[in-house]
Amino acid sequence: MTISLSDVILLAHAAFGVLGCLAAVWVFVEVLNVRPENAARIRMAALVVAVCMVAAWICGGYWYVHFYPSEKALILAGPWPLAHNLFMETKEHLFFVTAILALLLPIATRERLDTNSAARKLVLCVAALIAITGLTVEGAGAVIDHGVKVALLKVNRQP
Amino acid sequence: MTRATSGFVLSACITVLFNTALACVKDVNAPLKAFLKSVAGHDWTTQGLIDLLLFVALGSIFVSTRISERIDPARLTEALVVAVVIAGLGLGLWFAFV
């Protein structure tokens, strides 16, 4: 079995993205049950979200710039060109929204969430939006991966 | 909310909408895409750096000028949700139909 650098970076990108989404759900649940005792844990979880999303950004960005062009050519020549034209194009730009929200979360969680209902609602909304947009981006990644797979299957089936 | 939170929420709203607009405009404007590519080697990389700089710069300006403190916190949260929904639907519909 050979695991290339491209594979490691791509899988790290997806793994950091999923961990960031899970941490956003963690923040959401903690804030639903906010007390003075879990304020530090909420801030730590928010920081985990930001670190994971920045790591996903760096890994994904490096892979996209250095390794994606060959896969893009395969997808566009294959039976699922929309895997690039719709899903990758939307994913690569929607990810910036997730990343900005992830950077906002540690700032918002510095508020006194147990006493400030407006700040609590804001953090709940930001955490939920990170989870929703993050999972949308993850799903788009799966479609892109399938676009490569069906393109390779088509090439291998040709006589 | 503190001025840091309100300032960076307002900054996030603007950055999210700017990111969506830039993605759509560069998609149909080849010279702009080529310019973005020339800055950091890839248009996507440059766009990410612009988004990051815009978020930090606008947030810092709004914090120091206290502009965002005049906006009702509930309205700021609503604006952020609306901006993200516009961004998500806008990007999806743009790349599906344009």
Interface residues (C-beta under 8 A of the other chain):
Chain A: W57 G61 Y64 V65 N85 L86 E89 T90 E92 H93 L94 F96 V97 A99 I100 L101 L103 L104 I107 A108 R110 E111 N116 A118 A119 K121 L122 C125 V126 L129 T133 T136
Chain B: M1 T2 A4 T5 F8 V9 A12 T15 V16 N19 T20 A23 D27 G41 H42 W44 T45 Q47 G48 D51 F55 P73 A74 L76 T77 L80 V81 V84 A87 G88 L91 G92 F95 A96
